[in-house]
Amino acid sequence: MAVGFVLMTTLPGQEAAVLSGLDRIELVTQRWMLFGEFDLMARVQADDEYDITRCIVEDIRTLPGLKDSQTLIGAEL
Amino acid sequence: MPDAFVLFKTEPSHEQAVYLTLAGHADVAEVHALYGEFDLLVRITSTDSKALSDLLMNTFRQIEGVRETRTMIAVEGA
């Protein structure tokens, strides 16, 4: 199993729209609105990192209202 | 109190020790090792903001091997 966390900033006033878009993405298992530097964070979970990459590039980063994102990929210790 | 997230940078080779210390803490809901700029991500469920401040300053930031933290607070009910 692979896990990734995507930190996002949205265009002003677009937080709810992006949040709603995240709710429609199958691999997004949890999402939060944040105070501070980033506006939203999503947890993406899949069988492998390829699926996570595809989800982020094709589904998340194309959401209308998204301004910027930073991805944290889970590692195994 | 909503969830809070803390990103950690650790001293080199301290990742696993810090991970295990955090994973054993009662207020830590989940901990993940990461590739990239930060080494660990923790989700915290604490009772109130004072408890969260205490946890961060007197517990997490005192763990040997922790070099830097960045805290993000989730918006309740969003």
Backbone of each chain as nested JSON, in Angstrom:
{
  "chains": [
    {"id": "A", "residues": [
      {"number": 1, "name": "MET", "atoms": {"N": [0.829, -1.197, 0.0], "CA": [0.0, 0.0, 0.0], "C": [0.871, 1.259, 0.0]}},
      {"number": 2, "name": "ALA", "atoms": {"N": [0.498, 2.246, -0.762], "CA": [1.239, 3.507, -0.814], "C": [0.328, 4.631, -0.339]}},
      {"number": 3, "name": "VAL", "atoms": {"N": [0.951, 5.565, 0.374], "CA": [0.197, 6.706, 0.911], "C": [0.9, 7.992, 0.521]}},
      {"number": 4, "name": "GLY", "atoms": {"N": [0.137, 8.991, 0.154], "CA": [0.7, 10.306, -0.122], "C": [-0.19, 11.374, 0.502]}},
      {"number": 5, "name": "PHE", "atoms": {"N": [0.422, 12.489, 0.846], "CA": [-0.338, 13.628, 1.371], "C": [-0.092, 14.811, 0.449]}},
      {"number": 6, "name": "VAL", "atoms": {"N": [-1.145, 15.471, 0.048], "CA": [-1.027, 16.611, -0.858], "C": [-1.455, 17.873, -0.125]}},
      {"number": 7, "name": "LEU", "atoms": {"N": [-0.513, 18.792, 0.023], "CA": [-0.8, 20.099, 0.621], "C": [-1.148, 21.05, -0.511]}},
      {"number": 8, "name": "MET", "atoms": {"N": [-2.239, 21.799, -0.353], "CA": [-2.722, 22.634, -1.458], "C": [-3.0, 24.06, -1.023]}},
      {"number": 9, "name": "THR", "atoms": {"N": [-2.748, 24.976, -1.929], "CA": [-3.275, 26.332, -1.784], "C": [-4.266, 26.53, -2.925]}},
      {"number": 10, "name": "THR", "atoms": {"N": [-5.313, 27.272, -2.625], "CA": [-6.355, 27.499, -3.632], "C": [-6.386, 28.976, -4.016]}},
      {"number": 11, "name": "LEU", "atoms": {"N": [-7.054, 29.268, -5.091], "CA": [-7.323, 30.666, -5.416], "C": [-8.285, 31.214, -4.355]}},
      {"number": 12, "name": "PRO", "atoms": {"N": [-8.249, 32.504, -4.095], "CA": [-9.12, 33.06, -3.053], "C": [-10.59, 32.7, -3.279]}},
      {"number": 13, "name": "GLY", "atoms": {"N": [-11.237, 32.21, -2.217], "CA": [-12.66, 31.881, -2.279], "C": [-12.981, 30.547, -2.921]}},
      {"number": 14, "name": "GLN", "atoms": {"N": [-11.952, 29.805, -3.315], "CA": [-12.187, 28.531, -4.016], "C": [-11.983, 27.314, -3.114]}},
      {"number": 15, "name": "GLU", "atoms": {"N": [-11.799, 27.546, -1.827], "CA": [-11.518, 26.426, -0.91], "C": [-12.627, 25.365, -0.945]}},
      {"number": 16, "name": "ALA", "atoms": {"N": [-13.868, 25.822, -0.846], "CA": [-14.996, 24.874, -0.788], "C": [-15.138, 24.111, -2.105]}},
      {"number": 17, "name": "ALA", "atoms": {"N": [-14.89, 24.794, -3.221], "CA": [-15.016, 24.128, -4.527], "C": [-13.947, 23.042, -4.68]}},
      {"number": 18, "name": "VAL", "atoms": {"N": [-12.738, 23.353, -4.257], "CA": [-11.669, 22.354, -4.36], "C": [-11.939, 21.197, -3.405]}},
      {"number": 19, "name": "LEU", "atoms": {"N": [-12.424, 21.543, -2.213], "CA": [-12.771, 20.513, -1.234], "C": [-13.837, 19.573, -1.807]}},
      {"number": 20, "name": "SER", "atoms": {"N": [-14.806, 20.157, -2.451], "CA": [-15.873, 19.369, -3.059], "C": [-15.321, 18.481, -4.179]}},
      {"number": 21, "name": "GLY", "atoms": {"N": [-14.37, 19.03, -4.945], "CA": [-13.728, 18.237, -5.993], "C": [-12.952, 17.062, -5.41]}},
      {"number": 22, "name": "LEU", "atoms": {"N": [-12.283, 17.294, -4.302], "CA": [-11.523, 16.215, -3.651], "C": [-12.446, 15.081, -3.213]}},
      {"number": 23, "name": "ASP", "atoms": {"N": [-13.653, 15.452, -2.773], "CA": [-14.61, 14.439, -2.299], "C": [-15.048, 13.494, -3.416]}},
      {"number": 24, "name": "ARG", "atoms": {"N": [-14.849, 13.904, -4.659], "CA": [-15.274, 13.056, -5.783], "C": [-14.145, 12.183, -6.327]}},
      {"number": 25, "name": "ILE", "atoms": {"N": [-12.971, 12.284, -5.731], "CA": [-11.824, 11.494, -6.213], "C": [-11.692, 10.23, -5.368]}},
      {"number": 26, "name": "GLU", "atoms": {"N": [-11.746, 9.109, -6.046], "CA": [-11.827, 7.825, -5.354], "C": [-10.626, 7.56, -4.427]}},
      {"number": 27, "name": "LEU", "atoms": {"N": [-9.437, 7.906, -4.869], "CA": [-8.247, 7.575, -4.08], "C": [-7.997, 8.544, -2.915]}},
      {"number": 28, "name": "VAL", "atoms": {"N": [-8.765, 9.62, -2.86], "CA": [-8.649, 10.545, -1.716], "C": [-9.456, 9.952, -0.561]}},
      {"number": 29, "name": "THR", "atoms": {"N": [-8.728, 9.497, 0.462], "CA": [-9.4, 8.815, 1.573], "C": [-9.794, 9.772, 2.695]}},
      {"number": 30, "name": "GLN", "atoms": {"N": [-9.083, 10.886, 2.807], "CA": [-9.425, 11.911, 3.8], "C": [-8.971, 13.263, 3.27]}},
      {"number": 31, "name": "ARG", "atoms": {"N": [-9.63, 14.32, 3.698], "CA": [-9.176, 15.658, 3.339], "C": [-9.518, 16.617, 4.456]}},
      {"number": 32, "name": "TRP", "atoms": {"N": [-8.697, 17.647, 4.596], "CA": [-8.887, 18.612, 5.671], "C": [-8.701, 20.023, 5.122]}},
      {"number": 33, "name": "MET", "atoms": {"N": [-9.462, 20.966, 5.673], "CA": [-9.186, 22.385, 5.443], "C": [-8.266, 22.838, 6.567]}},
      {"number": 34, "name": "LEU", "atoms": {"N": [-7.273, 23.651, 6.227], "CA": [-6.248, 24.02, 7.207], "C": [-6.188, 25.52, 7.417]}},
      {"number": 35, "name": "PHE", "atoms": {"N": [-5.749, 25.916, 8.612], "CA": [-5.337, 27.287, 8.854], "C": [-3.848, 27.393, 8.522]}},
      {"number": 36, "name": "GLY", "atoms": {"N": [-3.415, 28.514, 7.968], "CA": [-1.976, 28.713, 7.804], "C": [-1.523, 28.765, 6.359]}},
      {"number": 37, "name": "GLU", "atoms": {"N": [-0.301, 28.333, 6.157], "CA": [0.361, 28.446, 4.851], "C": [-0.403, 27.714, 3.748]}},
      {"number": 38, "name": "PHE", "atoms": {"N": [-0.948, 26.565, 4.081], "CA": [-1.71, 25.788, 3.107], "C": [-3.191, 25.831, 3.456]}},
      {"number": 39, "name": "ASP", "atoms": {"N": [-4.033, 25.695, 2.443], "CA": [-5.475, 25.785, 2.653], "C": [-6.128, 24.425, 2.863]}},
      {"number": 40, "name": "LEU", "atoms": {"N": [-5.595, 23.418, 2.167], "CA": [-6.197, 22.088, 2.208], "C": [-5.115, 21.021, 2.249]}},
      {"number": 41, "name": "MET", "atoms": {"N": [-5.466, 19.882, 2.802], "CA": [-4.579, 18.715, 2.709], "C": [-5.429, 17.496, 2.403]}},
      {"number": 42, "name": "ALA", "atoms": {"N": [-4.936, 16.659, 1.507], "CA": [-5.64, 15.428, 1.156], "C": [-4.718, 14.236, 1.378]}},
      {"number": 43, "name": "ARG", "atoms": {"N": [-5.317, 13.162, 1.84], "CA": [-4.581, 11.906, 1.969], "C": [-4.983, 11.03, 0.79]}},
      {"number": 44, "name": "VAL", "atoms": {"N": [-4.006, 10.546, 0.067], "CA": [-4.26, 9.693, -1.096], "C": [-3.688, 8.317, -0.803]}},
      {"number": 45, "name": "GLN", "atoms": {"N": [-4.487, 7.317, -1.032], "CA": [-4.044, 5.954, -0.727], "C": [-4.335, 5.048, -1.916]}},
      {"number": 46, "name": "ALA", "atoms": {"N": [-3.349, 4.221, -2.28], "CA": [-3.517, 3.329, -3.43], "C": [-2.642, 2.103, -3.242]}},
      {"number": 47, "name": "ASP", "atoms": {"N": [-2.754, 1.175, -4.181], "CA": [-1.94, -0.037, -4.086], "C": [-0.468, 0.244, -4.353]}},
      {"number": 48, "name": "ASP", "atoms": {"N": [-0.193, 1.204, -5.209], "CA": [1.213, 1.521, -5.488], "C": [1.386, 3.009, -5.801]}},
      {"number": 49, "name": "GLU", "atoms": {"N": [2.644, 3.42, -5.869], "CA": [2.928, 4.85, -6.061], "C": [2.542, 5.332, -7.448]}},
      {"number": 50, "name": "TYR", "atoms": {"N": [2.491, 4.435, -8.41], "CA": [2.084, 4.838, -9.75], "C": [0.654, 5.382, -9.724]}},
      {"number": 51, "name": "ASP", "atoms": {"N": [-0.225, 4.667, -9.02], "CA": [-1.627, 5.114, -8.942], "C": [-1.739, 6.443, -8.205]}},
      {"number": 52, "name": "ILE", "atoms": {"N": [-0.903, 6.616, -7.179], "CA": [-0.915, 7.878, -6.44], "C": [-0.468, 9.019, -7.35]}},
      {"number": 53, "name": "THR", "atoms": {"N": [0.594, 8.793, -8.078], "CA": [1.093, 9.819, -8.99], "C": [0.025, 10.198, -10.003]}},
      {"number": 54, "name": "ARG", "atoms": {"N": [-0.608, 9.185, -10.578], "CA": [-1.636, 9.447, -11.591], "C": [-2.805, 10.232, -10.997]}},
      {"number": 55, "name": "CYS", "atoms": {"N": [-3.193, 9.85, -9.8], "CA": [-4.301, 10.55, -9.126], "C": [-3.952, 12.022, -8.899]}},
      {"number": 56, "name": "ILE", "atoms": {"N": [-2.741, 12.271, -8.435], "CA": [-2.345, 13.65, -8.143], "C": [-2.246, 14.47, -9.426]}},
      {"number": 57, "name": "VAL", "atoms": {"N": [-1.59, 13.915, -10.434], "CA": [-1.356, 14.669, -11.664], "C": [-2.653, 14.86, -12.463]}},
      {"number": 58, "name": "GLU", "atoms": {"N": [-3.427, 13.797, -12.568], "CA": [-4.605, 13.858, -13.454], "C": [-5.872, 14.347, -12.751]}},
      {"number": 59, "name": "ASP", "atoms": {"N": [-6.015, 14.015, -11.484], "CA": [-7.284, 14.329, -10.799], "C": [-7.183, 15.55, -9.882]}},
      {"number": 60, "name": "ILE", "atoms": {"N": [-6.141, 15.57, -9.047], "CA": [-6.07, 16.641, -8.043], "C": [-5.559, 17.942, -8.657]}},
      {"number": 61, "name": "ARG", "atoms": {"N": [-4.448, 17.869, -9.374], "CA": [-3.839, 19.109, -9.872], "C": [-4.643, 19.761, -11.007]}},
      {"number": 62, "name": "THR", "atoms": {"N": [-5.65, 19.068, -11.488], "CA": [-6.494, 19.656, -12.527], "C": [-7.787, 20.244, -11.953]}},
      {"number": 63, "name": "LEU", "atoms": {"N": [-7.952, 20.188, -10.632], "CA": [-9.178, 20.719, -10.032], "C": [-9.263, 22.23, -10.243]}},
      {"number": 64, "name": "PRO", "atoms": {"N": [-10.39, 22.732, -10.724], "CA": [-10.556, 24.177, -10.887], "C": [-10.457, 24.875, -9.523]}},
      {"number": 65, "name": "GLY", "atoms": {"N": [-9.709, 25.959, -9.484], "CA": [-9.559, 26.704, -8.238], "C": [-8.29, 26.385, -7.483]}},
      {"number": 66, "name": "LEU", "atoms": {"N": [-7.602, 25.304, -7.898], "CA": [-6.342, 24.955, -7.232], "C": [-5.232, 25.872, -7.746]}},
      {"number": 67, "name": "LYS", "atoms": {"N": [-4.473, 26.429, -6.812], "CA": [-3.397, 27.329, -7.201], "C": [-2.043, 26.638, -7.2]}},
      {"number": 68, "name": "ASP", "atoms": {"N": [-1.782, 25.867, -6.148], "CA": [-0.47, 25.227, -6.013], "C": [-0.614, 23.997, -5.129]}},
      {"number": 69, "name": "SER", "atoms": {"N": [0.298, 23.059, -5.294], "CA": [0.265, 21.876, -4.431], "C": [1.673, 21.383, -4.15]}},
      {"number": 70, "name": "GLN", "atoms": {"N": [1.782, 20.714, -3.038], "CA": [3.064, 20.104, -2.653], "C": [2.761, 18.701, -2.144]}},
      {"number": 71, "name": "THR", "atoms": {"N": [3.451, 17.726, -2.686], "CA": [3.141, 16.336, -2.351], "C": [4.183, 15.738, -1.419]}},
      {"number": 72, "name": "LEU", "atoms": {"N": [3.689, 15.046, -0.403], "CA": [4.55, 14.32, 0.527], "C": [4.274, 12.837, 0.319]}},
      {"number": 73, "name": "ILE", "atoms": {"N": [5.284, 12.095, -0.07], "CA": [5.09, 10.667, -0.326], "C": [5.545, 9.857, 0.882]}},
      {"number": 74, "name": "GLY", "atoms": {"N": [4.684, 8.961, 1.323], "CA": [5.011, 8.125, 2.468], "C": [6.119, 7.138, 2.142]}},
      {"number": 75, "name": "ALA", "atoms": {"N": [7.015, 6.957, 3.121], "CA": [8.128, 6.022, 2.968], "C": [7.968, 4.899, 3.985]}},
      {"number": 76, "name": "GLU", "atoms": {"N": [8.672, 3.799, 3.774], "CA": [8.651, 2.71, 4.754], "C": [9.949, 2.728, 5.516]}},
      {"number": 77, "name": "LEU", "atoms": {"N": [9.856, 2.671, 6.849], "CA": [11.084, 2.642, 7.659], "C": [11.435, 1.205, 7.991]}}
    ]},
    {"id": "B", "residues": [
      {"number": 1, "name": "MET", "atoms": {"N": [-11.852, 19.901, 19.603], "CA": [-10.605, 20.372, 18.976], "C": [-10.377, 19.592, 17.684]}},
      {"number": 2, "name": "PRO", "atoms": {"N": [-10.17, 20.31, 16.564], "CA": [-9.926, 19.603, 15.307], "C": [-8.544, 18.957, 15.299]}},
      {"number": 3, "name": "ASP", "atoms": {"N": [-8.309, 18.169, 14.264], "CA": [-6.989, 17.533, 14.112], "C": [-5.909, 18.585, 13.89]}},
      {"number": 4, "name": "ALA", "atoms": {"N": [-4.709, 18.237, 14.263], "CA": [-3.541, 19.042, 13.92], "C": [-2.514, 18.124, 13.278]}},
      {"number": 5, "name": "PHE", "atoms": {"N": [-1.722, 18.698, 12.404], "CA": [-0.685, 17.934, 11.721], "C": [0.667, 18.579, 12.004]}},
      {"number": 6, "name": "VAL", "atoms": {"N": [1.656, 17.753, 12.257], "CA": [2.996, 18.272, 12.493], "C": [3.969, 17.576, 11.543]}},
      {"number": 7, "name": "LEU", "atoms": {"N": [4.67, 18.403, 10.77], "CA": [5.738, 17.897, 9.911], "C": [7.042, 17.988, 10.686]}},
      {"number": 8, "name": "PHE", "atoms": {"N": [7.852, 16.962, 10.629], "CA": [9.115, 16.922, 11.371], "C": [10.299, 16.782, 10.42]}},
      {"number": 9, "name": "LYS", "atoms": {"N": [11.347, 17.532, 10.731], "CA": [12.669, 17.236, 10.184], "C": [13.483, 16.676, 11.339]}},
      {"number": 10, "name": "THR", "atoms": {"N": [14.205, 15.602, 11.093], "CA": [15.006, 15.008, 12.164], "C": [16.487, 15.161, 11.846]}},
      {"number": 11, "name": "GLU", "atoms": {"N": [17.291, 14.966, 12.879], "CA": [18.733, 14.894, 12.643], "C": [19.005, 13.635, 11.823]}},
      {"number": 12, "name": "PRO", "atoms": {"N": [20.05, 13.651, 11.008], "CA": [20.359, 12.471, 10.2], "C": [20.451, 11.206, 11.052]}},
      {"number": 13, "name": "SER", "atoms": {"N": [19.852, 10.152, 10.561], "CA": [19.834, 8.81, 11.179], "C": [18.969, 8.726, 12.443]}},
      {"number": 14, "name": "HIS", "atoms": {"N": [18.227, 9.763, 12.762], "CA": [17.325, 9.707, 13.915], "C": [15.871, 9.451, 13.496]}},
      {"number": 15, "name": "GLU", "atoms": {"N": [15.628, 9.258, 12.218], "CA": [14.257, 9.144, 11.728], "C": [13.479, 8.03, 12.442]}},
      {"number": 16, "name": "GLN", "atoms": {"N": [14.114, 6.856, 12.518], "CA": [13.395, 5.707, 13.071], "C": [13.121, 5.871, 14.57]}},
      {"number": 17, "name": "ALA", "atoms": {"N": [14.1, 6.39, 15.291], "CA": [13.915, 6.58, 16.739], "C": [12.809, 7.589, 17.014]}},
      {"number": 18, "name": "VAL", "atoms": {"N": [12.804, 8.68, 16.271], "CA": [11.761, 9.694, 16.469], "C": [10.403, 9.115, 16.059]}},
      {"number": 19, "name": "TYR", "atoms": {"N": [10.395, 8.383, 14.966], "CA": [9.156, 7.743, 14.504], "C": [8.564, 6.859, 15.605]}},
      {"number": 20, "name": "LEU", "atoms": {"N": [9.405, 6.028, 16.205], "CA": [8.92, 5.09, 17.221], "C": [8.443, 5.822, 18.474]}},
      {"number": 21, "name": "THR", "atoms": {"N": [9.141, 6.88, 18.847], "CA": [8.716, 7.67, 20.008], "C": [7.346, 8.289, 19.757]}},
      {"number": 22, "name": "LEU", "atoms": {"N": [7.18, 8.866, 18.578], "CA": [5.896, 9.504, 18.244], "C": [4.777, 8.467, 18.151]}},
      {"number": 23, "name": "ALA", "atoms": {"N": [5.087, 7.328, 17.547], "CA": [4.057, 6.302, 17.341], "C": [3.52, 5.771, 18.667]}},
      {"number": 24, "name": "GLY", "atoms": {"N": [4.323, 5.857, 19.718], "CA": [3.882, 5.347, 21.01], "C": [3.141, 6.359, 21.855]}},
      {"number": 25, "name": "HIS", "atoms": {"N": [2.941, 7.551, 21.321], "CA": [2.286, 8.591, 22.112], "C": [0.766, 8.519, 21.987]}},
      {"number": 26, "name": "ALA", "atoms": {"N": [0.082, 8.69, 23.114], "CA": [-1.381, 8.511, 23.144], "C": [-2.131, 9.509, 22.258]}},
      {"number": 27, "name": "ASP", "atoms": {"N": [-1.614, 10.717, 22.1], "CA": [-2.317, 11.732, 21.314], "C": [-2.015, 11.654, 19.824]}},
      {"number": 28, "name": "VAL", "atoms": {"N": [-1.144, 10.754, 19.433], "CA": [-0.784, 10.617, 18.02], "C": [-1.713, 9.604, 17.362]}},
      {"number": 29, "name": "ALA", "atoms": {"N": [-2.517, 10.082, 16.424], "CA": [-3.457, 9.192, 15.741], "C": [-2.76, 8.391, 14.645]}},
      {"number": 30, "name": "GLU", "atoms": {"N": [-1.801, 9.022, 13.971], "CA": [-1.03, 8.312, 12.941], "C": [0.285, 9.029, 12.701]}},
      {"number": 31, "name": "VAL", "atoms": {"N": [1.275, 8.253, 12.297], "CA": [2.578, 8.822, 11.966], "C": [3.085, 8.167, 10.687]}},
      {"number": 32, "name": "HIS", "atoms": {"N": [3.632, 8.988, 9.794], "CA": [4.124, 8.493, 8.508], "C": [5.544, 8.979, 8.271]}},
      {"number": 33, "name": "ALA", "atoms": {"N": [6.385, 8.082, 7.824], "CA": [7.704, 8.489, 7.335], "C": [7.518, 9.008, 5.915]}},
      {"number": 34, "name": "LEU", "atoms": {"N": [8.331, 9.993, 5.523], "CA": [8.161, 10.642, 4.225], "C": [9.458, 10.689, 3.439]}},
      {"number": 35, "name": "TYR", "atoms": {"N": [9.312, 10.756, 2.129], "CA": [10.426, 11.14, 1.262], "C": [10.335, 12.646, 1.054]}},
      {"number": 36, "name": "GLY", "atoms": {"N": [11.462, 13.312, 0.93], "CA": [11.41, 14.732, 0.578], "C": [11.915, 15.644, 1.67]}},
      {"number": 37, "name": "GLU", "atoms": {"N": [11.4, 16.873, 1.648], "CA": [11.902, 17.929, 2.54], "C": [11.705, 17.585, 4.01]}},
      {"number": 38, "name": "PHE", "atoms": {"N": [10.552, 16.994, 4.345], "CA": [10.279, 16.595, 5.723], "C": [10.423, 15.092, 5.869]}},
      {"number": 39, "name": "ASP", "atoms": {"N": [10.73, 14.668, 7.1], "CA": [10.997, 13.251, 7.343], "C": [9.788, 12.501, 7.893]}},
      {"number": 40, "name": "LEU", "atoms": {"N": [8.957, 13.203, 8.669], "CA": [7.825, 12.54, 9.309], "C": [6.599, 13.455, 9.299]}},
      {"number": 41, "name": "LEU", "atoms": {"N": [5.432, 12.841, 9.24], "CA": [4.167, 13.572, 9.364], "C": [3.334, 12.89, 10.44]}},
      {"number": 42, "name": "VAL", "atoms": {"N": [2.814, 13.696, 11.357], "CA": [2.025, 13.157, 12.464], "C": [0.66, 13.824, 12.476]}},
      {"number": 43, "name": "ARG", "atoms": {"N": [-0.374, 13.045, 12.725], "CA": [-1.712, 13.62, 12.96], "C": [-2.022, 13.494, 14.439]}},
      {"number": 44, "name": "ILE", "atoms": {"N": [-2.412, 14.611, 15.019], "CA": [-2.638, 14.671, 16.462], "C": [-4.113, 14.904, 16.74]}},
      {"number": 45, "name": "THR", "atoms": {"N": [-4.63, 14.213, 17.726], "CA": [-5.971, 14.502, 18.225], "C": [-5.812, 14.911, 19.681]}},
      {"number": 46, "name": "SER", "atoms": {"N": [-5.921, 16.192, 19.953], "CA": [-5.772, 16.653, 21.334], "C": [-7.068, 17.328, 21.774]}},
      {"number": 47, "name": "THR", "atoms": {"N": [-7.206, 17.499, 23.05], "CA": [-8.479, 17.969, 23.596], "C": [-8.711, 19.458, 23.357]}},
      {"number": 48, "name": "ASP", "atoms": {"N": [-7.686, 20.281, 23.468], "CA": [-7.849, 21.719, 23.254], "C": [-6.521, 22.329, 22.828]}},
      {"number": 49, "name": "SER", "atoms": {"N": [-6.558, 23.629, 22.529], "CA": [-5.357, 24.267, 21.989], "C": [-4.237, 24.365, 23.023]}},
      {"number": 50, "name": "LYS", "atoms": {"N": [-4.6, 24.482, 24.291], "CA": [-3.565, 24.51, 25.329], "C": [-2.844, 23.154, 25.409]}},
      {"number": 51, "name": "ALA", "atoms": {"N": [-3.63, 22.084, 25.335], "CA": [-3.038, 20.742, 25.36], "C": [-2.144, 20.546, 24.135]}},
      {"number": 52, "name": "LEU", "atoms": {"N": [-2.58, 21.089, 23.01], "CA": [-1.774, 20.976, 21.79], "C": [-0.459, 21.739, 21.937]}},
      {"number": 53, "name": "SER", "atoms": {"N": [-0.52, 22.95, 22.461], "CA": [0.706, 23.732, 22.663], "C": [1.661, 23.015, 23.601]}},
      {"number": 54, "name": "ASP", "atoms": {"N": [1.099, 22.462, 24.673], "CA": [1.925, 21.737, 25.645], "C": [2.58, 20.521, 24.993]}},
      {"number": 55, "name": "LEU", "atoms": {"N": [1.783, 19.823, 24.197], "CA": [2.288, 18.627, 23.51], "C": [3.449, 18.992, 22.576]}},
      {"number": 56, "name": "LEU", "atoms": {"N": [3.27, 20.079, 21.845], "CA": [4.295, 20.474, 20.878], "C": [5.571, 20.957, 21.568]}},
      {"number": 57, "name": "MET", "atoms": {"N": [5.397, 21.86, 22.536], "CA": [6.578, 22.499, 23.133], "C": [7.285, 21.606, 24.14]}},
      {"number": 58, "name": "ASN", "atoms": {"N": [6.477, 20.902, 24.96], "CA": [7.091, 20.155, 26.052], "C": [7.307, 18.673, 25.753]}},
      {"number": 59, "name": "THR", "atoms": {"N": [6.731, 18.193, 24.694], "CA": [6.918, 16.774, 24.367], "C": [7.599, 16.601, 23.012]}},
      {"number": 60, "name": "PHE", "atoms": {"N": [6.905, 16.977, 21.947], "CA": [7.426, 16.659, 20.615], "C": [8.753, 17.357, 20.319]}},
      {"number": 61, "name": "ARG", "atoms": {"N": [8.811, 18.641, 20.67], "CA": [10.028, 19.371, 20.317], "C": [11.184, 19.058, 21.271]}},
      {"number": 62, "name": "GLN", "atoms": {"N": [10.898, 18.258, 22.314], "CA": [11.954, 17.833, 23.238], "C": [12.51, 16.45, 22.866]}},
      {"number": 63, "name": "ILE", "atoms": {"N": [11.898, 15.803, 21.917], "CA": [12.371, 14.467, 21.535], "C": [13.767, 14.574, 20.928]}},
      {"number": 64, "name": "GLU", "atoms": {"N": [14.662, 13.745, 21.425], "CA": [16.027, 13.775, 20.906], "C": [16.032, 13.404, 19.424]}},
      {"number": 65, "name": "GLY", "atoms": {"N": [16.681, 14.232, 18.632], "CA": [16.755, 13.961, 17.203], "C": [15.802, 14.813, 16.383]}},
      {"number": 66, "name": "VAL", "atoms": {"N": [14.885, 15.527, 17.042], "CA": [13.984, 16.425, 16.307], "C": [14.711, 17.735, 16.029]}},
      {"number": 67, "name": "ARG", "atoms": {"N": [14.765, 18.103, 14.77], "CA": [15.495, 19.312, 14.38], "C": [14.548, 20.481, 14.115]}},
      {"number": 68, "name": "GLU", "atoms": {"N": [13.4, 20.194, 13.522], "CA": [12.485, 21.266, 13.125], "C": [11.073, 20.702, 13.023]}},
      {"number": 69, "name": "THR", "atoms": {"N": [10.099, 21.519, 13.376], "CA": [8.702, 21.099, 13.201], "C": [7.912, 22.212, 12.524]}},
      {"number": 70, "name": "ARG", "atoms": {"N": [6.851, 21.806, 11.863], "CA": [5.907, 22.773, 11.294], "C": [4.494, 22.249, 11.574]}},
      {"number": 71, "name": "THR", "atoms": {"N": [3.693, 23.071, 12.212], "CA": [2.366, 22.626, 12.642], "C": [1.276, 23.236, 11.768]}},
      {"number": 72, "name": "MET", "atoms": {"N": [0.307, 22.414, 11.426], "CA": [-0.848, 22.869, 10.644], "C": [-2.11, 22.448, 11.387]}},
      {"number": 73, "name": "ILE", "atoms": {"N": [-3.022, 23.385, 11.579], "CA": [-4.26, 23.112, 12.311], "C": [-5.412, 22.954, 11.318]}},
      {"number": 74, "name": "ALA", "atoms": {"N": [-6.149, 21.869, 11.464], "CA": [-7.306, 21.663, 10.588], "C": [-8.478, 22.531, 11.04]}},
      {"number": 75, "name": "VAL", "atoms": {"N": [-9.303, 22.925, 10.092], "CA": [-10.491, 23.713, 10.39], "C": [-11.598, 22.757, 10.824]}},
      {"number": 76, "name": "GLU", "atoms": {"N": [-12.204, 23.045, 11.954], "CA": [-13.216, 22.145, 12.484], "C": [-14.462, 22.139, 11.596]}},
      {"number": 77, "name": "GLY", "atoms": {"N": [-14.956, 20.959, 11.286], "CA": [-16.218, 20.824, 10.574], "C": [-16.155, 21.064, 9.078]}},
      {"number": 78, "name": "ALA", "atoms": {"N": [-14.968, 21.325, 8.523], "CA": [-14.861, 21.601, 7.083], "C": [-14.758, 20.301, 6.292]}}
    ]}
  ]
}
